[in-house]
Amino acid sequence: QVTLVESGGGLVQPGGSLRVSCTASGSVDSTYVRAWYRQAPGKQREFVASISTGNSITYADFAKGRFTISRSNVKNRVDLQMTSLQPEDTTVYSCRHSDSRATLWGQGTQVTVSS
């Protein structure tokens, strides 16, 4: 069984940067896709970025040029580096892990962009 833990959220000023991480533990397949989504209150959840173990990467249009998703040197961890953050980026960011056996979600981490 795989569990996901997100970390790294917090408060940042407009124009600032923040990194959120998603670490999987347990019986992690050697092949998987890890993705970040975000959902603001009253809005639909939206895709942010994804990366596969084959390093296939996809970004939402709003993330291109500002966000970078990568597989960390830390085993089974995927990072999302966010730059040029704006107040509209304020929301809960959640990690999704998909492999041959299951798709599961982390608990989410709050990112707040405010002066």
trRosetta pair geometry for C-beta under 8 A, 3 or more apart (Angstrom, degrees):
i j d omega theta_ij theta_ji phi_ij phi_ji
1 26 5.1 -78 92 -167 52 148
1 27 6.4 71 20 26 25 102
2 24 5.4 -11 -169 -168 110 109
2 25 7.1 149 -153 75 60 37
2 26 4.4 -166 -102 72 40 124
2 27 6.2 -100 -60 62 79 60
2 28 5.6 93 -110 -85 119 69
2 97 6.2 -109 129 104 141 148
2 99 7.6 103 -14 18 158 129
2 102 7.0 -176 35 68 112 122
2 104 6.2 171 86 38 101 141
3 24 7.1 154 78 -152 40 58
3 25 5.4 -18 60 59 90 89
3 26 5.6 106 9 -18 75 127
3 104 7.8 -81 -117 125 34 149
4 22 5.9 -10 -167 -170 108 96
4 23 7.2 149 -154 76 56 42
4 24 5.5 -27 -96 -96 72 72
4 95 5.4 -151 172 90 137 118
4 97 5.6 -179 -73 -10 129 124
4 104 6.3 173 -6 110 118 104
4 105 6.9 -107 52 151 141 22
4 106 3.7 -101 113 -75 114 91
4 107 7.9 -180 94 -5 88 65
5 22 7.4 159 79 -152 40 50
5 23 5.2 -20 61 61 91 92
5 25 7.3 18 1 0 109 109
5 106 6.2 151 -101 -137 11 119
5 107 7.6 2 -126 18 52 102
6 9 7.2 42 136 -23 110 108
6 20 6.2 2 -173 177 103 107
6 21 6.8 158 -154 84 54 49
6 22 5.2 -20 -98 -97 75 74
6 23 8.0 167 -87 18 28 69
6 93 7.0 -177 -171 99 151 86
6 94 6.9 -117 -39 -131 155 42
6 95 5.1 167 -77 -5 108 116
6 106 4.5 120 -25 132 100 151
6 107 6.6 -141 27 55 103 70
6 108 6.3 -21 42 -157 148 7
6 109 4.2 -134 124 -24 120 113
7 20 7.0 168 86 -157 38 64
7 21 5.1 -15 61 59 87 97
7 23 7.3 5 9 3 111 109
7 109 6.4 157 -109 -92 11 149
8 18 6.8 141 152 168 95 89
8 19 5.2 -73 -175 103 144 65
8 20 4.2 178 81 -115 116 43
8 21 5.0 102 -15 6 134 82
8 79 8.0 64 -11 -137 171 85
8 109 6.4 62 59 147 62 163
9 18 7.3 49 -133 164 38 137
9 20 5.7 29 -64 -103 69 111
9 93 6.5 174 -89 38 115 107
9 109 3.3 -180 -21 152 126 101
9 110 4.9 127 150 65 145 43
9 111 4.9 -112 -142 -66 94 65
10 18 6.5 -167 53 -135 89 130
10 110 7.6 88 -69 91 19 79
10 111 7.1 6 44 -119 36 56
10 112 7.2 -81 140 36 31 86
11 112 4.8 -23 -105 75 70 107
11 113 7.9 158 -157 -88 53 25
11 114 6.6 -50 -154 45 98 95
12 16 3.9 -145 172 89 107 133
12 17 7.0 -137 -160 62 150 20
12 18 4.9 -127 -37 -51 150 117
12 85 5.6 60 96 65 129 149
12 111 7.4 -19 17 -167 110 86
12 112 7.3 151 24 84 63 56
12 113 5.6 -26 75 -108 85 70
13 16 4.7 99 60 -25 69 126
13 113 7.3 50 161 -161 11 69
13 114 7.3 -64 -115 87 46 32
13 115 5.4 57 -141 -100 90 66
14 85 6.7 -132 -134 98 40 72
14 86 5.7 37 -139 -124 94 50
14 87 6.2 -32 -86 -38 110 78
14 113 5.8 86 -84 167 60 104
14 114 7.5 29 -39 -113 83 11
14 115 5.9 -40 7 -51 100 97
15 84 6.2 -23 -136 -133 47 50
15 85 7.0 -55 24 54 9 62
15 86 7.8 53 -51 -81 47 63
16 85 5.5 -34 69 41 66 111
16 113 7.3 -175 48 -131 99 93
17 81 7.0 0 -173 -179 111 84
17 82 6.3 167 -153 91 62 57
17 83 4.5 -13 -103 -106 102 67
17 84 7.7 22 -79 -13 77 38
17 85 6.7 158 -95 -11 29 107
18 82 5.2 -9 61 60 77 106
18 85 6.3 26 10 -44 103 151
18 111 6.1 159 92 -135 155 113
19 79 5.6 -10 -172 -169 110 111
19 80 6.8 159 -155 80 60 49
19 81 4.9 -20 -103 -104 93 66
19 82 7.0 174 -87 18 39 73
20 36 7.3 113 86 -124 125 137
20 79 7.3 153 83 -156 42 60
20 80 5.0 -8 61 57 89 102
20 82 7.2 26 3 -6 94 115
20 93 5.4 115 72 92 176 144
20 109 5.5 171 -140 73 122 138
20 111 6.8 -80 -55 -66 130 120
21 72 6.9 13 -135 -35 114 146
21 77 5.6 -4 -174 -172 111 111
21 78 7.1 156 -156 81 61 42
21 79 5.0 -27 -101 -101 80 73
21 80 7.6 -169 -79 20 34 69
22 34 6.1 172 90 -176 135 126
22 36 7.2 -162 -27 -82 137 89
22 77 6.8 155 79 -154 46 60
22 78 4.9 -13 59 59 100 91
22 79 7.8 -173 20 -79 70 30
22 80 7.7 46 -9 -10 102 101
22 95 3.4 136 -115 -114 141 159
22 97 7.5 -176 151 -58 128 100
22 106 6.0 -138 -134 -26 101 150
23 74 7.1 -47 -109 122 112 124
23 76 6.1 79 -161 108 66 90
23 77 4.4 -19 -97 -98 81 90
24 28 5.0 106 119 -94 126 129
24 32 7.9 -3 -1 94 171 168
24 34 7.6 -128 -31 -98 124 125
24 76 4.4 -106 60 171 87 117
24 77 7.6 -167 16 -78 67 43
24 97 5.6 98 -90 -100 131 157
25 28 7.5 -83 -145 -38 9 113
25 76 6.9 137 -75 104 44 150
28 32 6.8 -68 -174 -20 90 148
28 76 5.2 163 -4 -115 175 129
28 97 8.0 -76 -128 -175 97 142
28 99 7.4 158 -164 -43 58 157
29 32 5.3 130 71 -54 102 100
29 99 3.8 151 29 -169 137 146
29 100 5.8 138 -112 20 161 92
29 101 6.7 167 -49 6 125 103
30 53 6.8 120 151 -171 55 167
31 52 7.8 4 -167 -178 74 97
31 53 5.1 -130 -128 40 48 142
31 54 7.8 19 -135 -32 92 91
31 99 6.4 128 92 -141 64 93
31 100 6.9 53 78 -28 105 103
32 52 7.2 -171 99 -148 38 64
32 53 5.7 83 41 -33 58 112
32 97 6.0 -4 176 -170 135 86
32 98 6.2 155 -163 81 80 47
32 99 4.0 -47 -100 -80 95 96
33 50 5.8 13 178 -180 104 118
33 51 7.3 170 -153 87 64 33
33 52 4.8 -32 -100 -98 78 80
33 53 7.8 -100 -71 -8 45 74
33 97 7.7 156 83 -156 51 42
33 98 4.7 -9 58 60 96 102
33 99 7.6 174 20 -74 63 52
34 50 6.8 168 88 -152 41 70
34 51 5.8 -14 61 62 87 82
34 52 7.9 160 18 -95 65 31
34 71 7.9 119 39 -94 134 87
34 78 4.3 172 108 -12 149 161
34 95 6.6 -12 -172 -170 95 102
34 96 7.2 160 -156 83 48 52
34 97 5.5 -11 -106 -104 78 71
34 98 7.8 -173 -77 24 35 68
35 47 6.8 -43 176 -144 127 90
35 48 7.5 145 173 54 80 78
35 49 6.8 -173 -149 97 68 42
35 50 3.7 -24 -100 -98 93 96
35 51 7.7 164 -83 18 53 54
35 95 7.3 149 81 -158 44 54
35 96 4.7 -15 62 60 94 101
35 98 7.5 17 3 2 108 107
36 47 8.0 103 88 -168 55 53
36 48 4.2 -47 101 64 97 125
36 49 5.3 17 43 51 105 79
36 50 7.4 -163 20 -75 61 53
36 69 6.7 -160 5 -100 119 123
36 80 5.0 28 -46 -68 161 152
36 93 5.8 -5 -169 -175 108 103
36 94 7.2 148 -154 78 58 39
36 95 5.9 -32 -98 -100 66 62
36 96 7.6 -179 -83 18 19 80
37 45 5.1 30 162 173 128 107
37 46 6.5 164 -160 82 82 34
37 47 5.7 -47 -106 -104 84 40
37 48 5.9 -177 -104 -1 24 92
37 93 7.4 159 83 -156 39 56
37 94 5.2 -22 66 65 89 91
37 95 8.0 170 22 -89 75 15
37 96 6.2 41 -5 -15 112 117
38 45 7.1 170 87 -153 28 68
38 46 6.0 -22 63 61 76 84
38 48 5.6 72 -9 -54 99 120
38 89 8.0 -44 180 -165 171 63
38 91 4.6 93 174 96 110 129
38 92 6.6 161 -151 83 70 45
38 93 4.9 -31 -94 -99 93 65
38 94 7.1 157 -93 16 38 74
38 111 7.9 -52 -124 36 127 120
39 43 6.4 -174 -163 84 64 86
39 44 7.1 -90 -126 141 94 26
39 45 4.0 -40 -78 -98 114 73
39 46 7.1 149 -83 12 60 66
39 91 6.2 179 77 173 26 124
39 92 5.9 -23 61 64 77 95
39 94 7.1 0 10 4 103 119
40 43 4.4 34 65 31 89 127
40 90 7.2 72 -109 99 112 69
40 91 4.1 -85 -76 -106 76 118
40 92 7.7 157 -89 19 37 72
43 46 7.6 -31 138 -20 114 107
43 91 8.0 -64 56 -118 128 137
45 94 7.6 -39 -143 40 125 126
46 60 6.7 64 153 -112 103 160
47 50 7.3 -38 -167 -31 110 105
47 60 5.2 155 99 -67 81 113
48 59 7.6 -33 154 -147 50 65
48 60 5.5 -73 -135 7 26 122
48 63 5.4 108 -172 -67 70 146
48 67 6.6 -70 172 126 103 171
48 80 7.0 32 122 -144 136 148
48 93 7.0 3 -22 -138 160 101
49 57 7.1 -6 -174 -170 100 88
49 58 6.6 172 -152 90 55 56
49 59 4.8 -9 -105 -107 93 66
49 60 6.7 -99 -60 4 60 79
49 63 5.4 -136 -55 134 104 162
49 67 5.8 -149 -34 118 141 127
49 69 4.1 -176 130 -33 134 135
49 80 6.3 149 54 -121 128 111
50 57 7.0 173 88 -147 54 46
50 58 5.0 7 50 51 94 98
50 69 7.0 117 70 112 3 171
51 55 6.7 -16 -167 -133 98 40
51 56 7.1 158 -152 77 48 48
51 57 5.0 -5 -101 -100 81 79
51 69 4.8 -164 -34 128 118 119
51 70 7.0 127 -78 -107 168 16
51 71 6.2 -154 128 -47 142 88
51 78 6.1 175 55 -142 123 128
52 55 6.7 -71 72 3 73 14
52 56 4.4 15 28 44 119 93
52 57 7.9 -136 15 -62 72 45
53 71 7.7 79 -117 -86 51 153
55 71 7.3 -95 -93 3 81 123
57 69 6.0 169 -141 70 110 108
59 63 4.4 -136 -170 88 103 110
59 64 4.8 134 108 -73 138 73
59 67 6.6 159 -136 74 119 104
59 69 7.4 -179 -84 4 88 113
60 63 4.7 83 57 7 81 108
60 64 7.5 -134 91 -24 42 80
61 64 5.9 -40 -154 7 35 115
62 66 7.7 -38 149 38 59 131
63 66 6.1 -118 -161 62 41 93
63 67 3.9 -45 -165 35 96 126
64 67 7.7 -34 -54 42 16 83
66 82 6.6 21 142 -157 92 65
66 83 5.4 -145 -165 68 67 75
66 84 4.9 -97 -130 56 108 110
66 85 7.8 133 175 -71 124 49
67 80 6.1 -9 -170 -175 110 92
67 81 6.8 155 -158 82 55 53
67 82 5.0 -13 -106 -105 87 70
67 83 7.3 -175 -79 23 40 69
68 80 7.4 159 80 -156 44 46
68 81 4.5 -8 58 57 96 105
68 83 7.9 29 -1 -2 97 106
69 78 6.6 8 -173 174 93 105
69 79 7.2 169 -150 89 48 52
69 80 5.3 -15 -99 -103 76 74
69 81 7.8 -165 -74 22 28 70
70 78 7.1 172 88 -157 35 66
70 79 5.4 -12 61 59 85 95
70 81 7.2 12 12 -2 110 107
71 77 7.5 125 -165 85 57 54
71 78 5.6 -40 -104 -104 57 75
71 79 7.9 150 -117 18 9 78
72 77 4.0 -26 45 92 128 105
72 78 6.7 -159 -4 -96 88 19
72 79 5.1 90 -60 -21 105 107
74 77 4.1 14 88 23 105 137
78 95 7.2 146 67 -141 114 126
80 93 7.2 -138 69 172 150 145
82 85 5.6 61 136 -74 110 105
82 89 7.0 149 177 180 140 149
82 111 7.4 31 51 -150 160 155
85 89 4.9 -108 -156 58 83 150
85 111 7.5 -120 -146 164 141 121
85 113 4.6 -152 142 -103 110 135
86 89 5.4 110 58 -6 62 101
86 113 6.0 100 114 124 16 155
87 90 5.7 -21 -173 -11 53 117
87 113 5.0 -148 -94 95 37 101
87 114 6.3 70 -110 -86 94 62
88 113 7.8 -32 35 61 34 132
89 111 6.5 -52 135 117 92 125
89 113 5.2 58 64 -6 97 142
90 111 6.4 -148 -128 104 44 73
90 112 5.1 37 -132 -130 105 49
90 113 5.0 -129 -61 29 88 80
90 114 7.0 46 -83 -43 138 91
91 110 7.8 -130 132 -142 24 62
91 111 6.5 3 57 57 49 90
92 108 4.3 19 173 177 115 129
92 109 6.9 150 -156 70 71 25
92 110 5.4 -40 -99 -93 73 62
92 111 7.6 150 -109 17 22 73
93 108 6.6 149 74 -154 35 73
93 109 5.6 -27 63 63 89 80
93 110 7.8 152 16 -107 75 13
93 111 5.5 37 -12 -7 115 118
94 105 5.7 7 167 -168 122 107
94 106 5.8 -176 -160 65 74 84
94 107 7.6 -138 -123 98 95 18
94 108 4.2 -40 -84 -92 90 83
94 109 7.7 155 -83 15 45 62
95 105 7.0 148 82 -156 52 56
95 106 4.2 38 51 9 96 126
96 103 6.6 5 -178 -175 102 95
96 104 7.3 174 -150 90 61 34
96 105 5.3 -25 -99 -99 75 74
96 106 7.7 -122 -66 7 36 78
97 103 7.0 174 89 -149 51 50
97 104 5.5 -10 58 59 95 80
97 105 7.8 -178 19 -82 73 27
97 106 7.9 80 -12 -37 100 87
98 102 7.7 -133 -135 109 50 42
98 103 4.4 -3 -104 -106 85 90
99 102 6.7 16 54 49 81 57
105 108 8.0 7 160 -48 106 81
106 109 7.9 -11 120 -23 128 87
